[in-house]
Amino acid sequence: MFSDLSNYQLRQLIDAQQAYQALQHALLHRPDDLSRIQNLKDTLDLHRRLNVAVRVGRVPAALVALIARLEATGLQDRYLITGPHAMLAYETRAGVRFDSDVLGKSDLEAPVSVALQGDPDDRVAQEIMAAADKVRCQITLLPAPGSLDHPVFRQFVVGKNGRMVIMPVLDPREFSGATVHDRGVQMLLVERLPGVALT
């Protein structure tokens, strides 16, 4: 149902994540150190190009752009990516790639499922829906408050264009049905992520 990334892909994924985390840490804790921040941005751009060269990521570029936009505006705690696109986060954590019969091209080209907490009339919800509209999303509204208080799986992922973000997705243990997607995630949890830590 899934296959391992190559050693080279896995090494690049690890290096890219470390570069991403280093930049985020510097932006948060050393925002006035402009020289260091620029050096880290240059390093991250190098990893972006390497990600593309070795085909590390396969998250649709439009989805990566959506996540980055929502994160930049502080909205990352108000939504989750659900459905097949969430599986991209799980496979990244495990260092594998789901086979095409489990997660195929048609799955990734389908509208992205987004669970949104809040009243559709509030400003934050409207901002998310406006951004999501550009990515062909299916919005599911969850009652507020506290809808996203359950464990959330947040995972560093890489887009097809090499860009990197943290994707908030549905707890993989919610894939408990009998569809091919459910079975793929269930096997991944058993074989590769038995002690997965949710954040």
MOWO-V575591 format. One line per field, one symbol per residue. psi: psi as a letter, one per 30 degrees, with the letter a starting at -180 (. if undefined). burial: b if it has 24 or more other ideal C-beta (glycine too) atoms within 12 Angstrom, else e. A space follows every 50 residues. Layout:
# MOWO-V575591
psi = ???
burial = ???
This chain:
# MOWO-V575591
psi = fllklleeeeeeeeeeeeeeeeeeeeeefhffieeeeeeeeeeeeeeeee eeeghelgkkeeeeeeeeeeefgggfgglkkaaefffeeeeeefhakklf fejleeefflkkkkkkklkffleeeeeeeeefffgiljkkkkkllgfgfl kkjkkklklfgfkklkkklkkfffigagleeeeeeeeeeeefhfhkkk.
burial = bbeebeeebeebbebbbebbebbbebeeeeeeeeeeeeebeebbeebbeb bbeeebbbbbbbbbbbbbbbbeeebbbbbbbbbbbbbbbbbbbbbbbbee ebbeeebbeebbbbbbbbeeeeebbeebbebbeebebebbebeeeeebee ebbbbbbbbbbbbbbbbbbbbbbbbeeeeebbebbbbbbeebbeebeee
